[in-house]
């Protein structure tokens, strides 16, 4: 990696919020961090189908309001809002369930701040998932993607790709994942989760992403 990944994990501000989505109670996992580029370039990096695979995964479909998209090996859905270069929102349809992702960009001096909210309904399926993994289940995955985006921005015009699938299992990748999971555990406790429950779900998340044996 061309930059300090240990420093990268500390650049994200993490929190969990109770929200209302489409008139129903929901829970949002929120990640915010800055990027050393202007808002137009960052918008292009996260919406251009030629650039997205360099830091995330190939995307098919129409990345426009009302369009359907499909991420290779991951979620699909519909773009439900789009306000270039400030924000977009989409449904996140995966494994037979639906959640929602909202992304906002804001100029912050010489950087651009990105805020990502992954919102899940408070239903039996999502609550079972929360009770097992907590916010880190989606939070660690997004941390990896946001770090890959930082790598992409830093490499400039290079066509080099951030290979998360080979980097994440490395010692450096596992250290990043462990720190990310620990920080999401702290965010869960700050949200109001009991410390023992947050610690247990954080350990499950770390084990899932690193391939370690799940704790007893």
C-alpha positions as CSV (number, residue, x, y, z in Angstrom):
1,X,0.0,0.0,0.0
2,X,1.3,3.5,-0.8
3,X,0.1,5.0,2.4
4,X,-0.2,4.2,6.2
5,X,-3.3,2.1,6.5
6,X,-3.1,2.3,10.3
7,X,-3.6,6.1,10.0
8,X,-6.4,5.6,7.4
9,X,-8.5,3.6,9.9
10,X,-8.4,6.6,12.3
11,X,-9.7,9.0,9.7
12,X,-13.2,7.7,9.9
13,X,-15.8,9.1,12.4
14,X,-18.2,6.3,13.3
15,X,-21.6,6.5,14.9
16,X,-24.9,4.7,15.1
17,X,-28.2,6.5,15.1
18,X,-31.9,5.8,15.4
19,X,-33.7,7.2,12.4
20,X,-37.0,7.2,10.6
21,X,-37.0,5.9,7.1
22,X,-40.2,6.1,4.9
23,X,-42.2,6.7,8.1
24,X,-40.8,3.6,9.9
25,X,-38.2,3.3,12.7
26,X,-34.8,2.2,11.5
27,X,-31.2,2.2,12.6
28,X,-28.3,3.9,10.7
29,X,-24.6,3.0,10.7
30,X,-22.8,6.2,9.8
31,X,-19.2,6.7,8.6
32,X,-17.7,10.1,7.8
33,X,-14.2,11.0,6.5
34,X,-12.4,13.6,4.4
35,X,-10.6,13.2,1.1
36,X,-7.9,15.4,-0.3
37,X,-9.6,16.3,-3.5
38,X,-12.4,18.6,-4.7
39,X,-16.1,17.7,-4.6
40,X,-16.4,17.2,-8.4
41,X,-13.5,14.7,-8.5
42,X,-14.8,12.8,-5.5
43,X,-18.3,12.7,-7.0
44,X,-16.8,11.4,-10.2
45,X,-14.8,8.7,-8.3
46,X,-17.9,7.3,-6.6
47,X,-20.3,7.5,-9.6
48,X,-18.3,6.8,-12.7
49,X,-18.6,3.2,-13.7
50,X,-15.0,3.3,-15.1
51,X,-13.6,4.5,-11.8
52,X,-15.7,2.6,-9.3
53,X,-14.0,-0.9,-10.0
54,X,-10.6,0.6,-9.2
55,X,-11.5,1.0,-5.5
56,X,-14.8,-1.0,-5.0
57,X,-16.3,-3.5,-7.5
58,X,-17.6,-3.5,-11.0
59,X,-21.1,-2.1,-11.3
60,X,-23.7,-2.8,-14.0
61,X,-26.9,-0.9,-14.8
62,X,-27.9,2.7,-14.9
63,X,-26.4,5.0,-12.3
64,X,-29.0,7.7,-12.6
65,X,-32.2,8.6,-10.8
66,X,-34.6,5.7,-11.1
67,X,-32.0,3.4,-12.6
68,X,-31.3,-0.2,-11.5
69,X,-27.8,-1.2,-10.6
70,X,-26.0,-4.4,-9.7
71,X,-22.7,-4.6,-8.0
72,X,-20.7,-7.7,-9.0
73,X,-20.9,-10.3,-6.2
74,X,-22.8,-7.9,-4.0
75,X,-26.0,-5.9,-3.7
76,X,-28.3,-4.5,-6.3
77,X,-31.1,-2.0,-6.2
78,X,-32.6,1.3,-7.4
79,X,-31.2,4.8,-7.3
80,X,-33.8,6.7,-5.4
81,X,-32.3,10.2,-5.2
82,X,-29.4,11.9,-7.1
83,X,-28.2,15.5,-6.7
84,X,-24.8,15.9,-8.4
85,X,-22.3,16.5,-6.9
86,X,-23.8,16.6,-3.5
87,X,-25.7,13.4,-2.7
88,X,-27.4,10.2,-3.8
89,X,-29.5,7.5,-2.3
90,X,-30.3,3.9,-3.3
91,X,-31.9,0.7,-2.1
92,X,-29.5,-2.0,-1.0
93,X,-31.0,-5.3,-1.9
94,X,-29.0,-8.4,-0.8
95,X,-29.7,-11.9,0.5
96,X,-33.4,-11.4,0.2
97,X,-33.5,-8.3,2.4
98,X,-33.6,-4.6,1.8
99,X,-31.8,-1.7,3.4
100,X,-30.8,1.7,2.2
101,X,-27.6,3.7,1.5
102,X,-27.3,7.4,1.5
103,X,-24.1,9.3,0.5
104,X,-23.5,13.0,1.0
105,X,-20.5,15.1,0.0
106,X,-19.6,18.5,1.4
107,X,-16.7,20.9,0.8
108,X,-14.5,21.2,3.9
109,X,-11.6,23.6,3.2
110,X,-9.1,21.9,1.0
111,X,-10.8,18.5,1.4
112,X,-14.2,17.0,0.6
113,X,-16.1,15.3,3.4
114,X,-18.0,12.1,2.6
115,X,-20.8,10.9,4.9
116,X,-22.2,7.4,4.3
117,X,-25.4,6.1,6.0
118,X,-26.4,2.5,5.8
119,X,-29.9,2.3,7.1
120,X,-31.6,-0.9,8.2
121,X,-35.3,-1.5,9.2
122,X,-36.0,-2.6,12.7
123,X,-37.5,-5.9,11.8
124,X,-36.8,-9.4,13.1
125,X,-34.3,-10.3,10.5
126,X,-32.2,-7.2,10.9
127,X,-32.4,-7.3,14.7
128,X,-31.2,-10.9,14.7
129,X,-28.2,-9.8,12.5
130,X,-27.5,-6.9,14.8
131,X,-27.6,-9.1,17.9
132,X,-25.0,-11.3,16.3
133,X,-22.7,-8.8,14.6
134,X,-23.6,-5.2,15.7
135,X,-22.8,-2.2,13.5
136,X,-19.4,-3.6,12.4
137,X,-21.1,-6.1,10.1
138,X,-21.7,-3.4,7.5
139,X,-19.3,-0.8,9.1
140,X,-16.1,-2.8,8.6
141,X,-17.0,-3.5,5.0
142,X,-17.6,0.2,4.3
143,X,-14.4,1.1,6.1
144,X,-12.5,-1.1,3.7
145,X,-14.3,0.5,0.8
146,X,-13.7,4.1,2.0
147,X,-10.0,3.3,2.6
148,X,-9.8,1.9,-1.0
149,X,-11.4,5.1,-2.2
150,X,-8.7,7.1,-0.4
151,X,-6.1,4.9,-2.1
152,X,-7.7,5.5,-5.5
153,X,-7.7,9.2,-5.0
154,X,-4.1,9.2,-4.0
155,X,-2.9,7.2,-7.0
156,X,-4.4,9.8,-9.3
157,X,-4.6,9.0,-12.9
158,X,-3.0,5.5,-12.5
159,X,-5.1,2.6,-13.7
160,X,-3.9,0.5,-10.8
161,X,-6.7,-1.2,-8.9
162,X,-7.0,-1.5,-5.1
163,X,-7.3,-5.3,-4.7
164,X,-9.3,-5.6,-1.5
165,X,-9.8,-9.4,-2.0
166,X,-6.1,-10.0,-1.7
167,X,-5.1,-7.2,0.6
168,X,-7.7,-7.8,3.3
169,X,-6.4,-11.3,4.2
170,X,-2.9,-10.0,4.6
171,X,-1.4,-9.2,8.0
172,X,-1.8,-5.5,7.2
173,X,-5.4,-6.0,6.2
174,X,-6.3,-8.0,9.2
175,X,-4.8,-5.3,11.5
176,X,-6.9,-2.7,9.7
177,X,-10.0,-4.9,10.1
178,X,-9.4,-5.5,13.8
179,X,-9.0,-1.8,14.5
180,X,-12.1,-0.9,12.4
181,X,-14.1,-3.6,14.3
182,X,-12.9,-2.3,17.6
183,X,-13.9,1.3,16.7
184,X,-17.3,0.1,15.6
185,X,-17.7,-1.6,19.0
186,X,-16.9,1.7,20.6
187,X,-19.5,3.4,18.4
188,X,-22.1,0.7,19.4
189,X,-21.4,1.3,23.1
190,X,-21.7,5.1,22.6
191,X,-25.1,4.4,20.9
192,X,-26.3,2.6,24.1
193,X,-25.5,-1.1,23.5
194,X,-24.4,-2.8,26.7
195,X,-20.6,-3.2,26.8
196,X,-20.6,-7.0,27.1
197,X,-23.0,-7.3,24.1
198,X,-21.1,-4.8,22.0
199,X,-17.8,-6.6,22.8
200,X,-19.3,-10.0,21.8
201,X,-20.7,-8.8,18.5
202,X,-17.5,-7.0,17.7
203,X,-15.5,-10.2,18.3
204,X,-17.9,-12.0,16.0
205,X,-17.4,-9.3,13.3
206,X,-13.6,-9.4,13.6
207,X,-13.7,-13.2,13.3
208,X,-15.9,-13.1,10.2
209,X,-13.8,-10.6,8.3
210,X,-10.4,-12.1,9.3
211,X,-11.3,-15.7,9.0
212,X,-10.5,-16.4,12.6
213,X,-12.4,-18.9,14.7
214,X,-15.6,-17.3,16.1
215,X,-15.5,-16.8,19.9
216,X,-17.3,-19.2,22.1
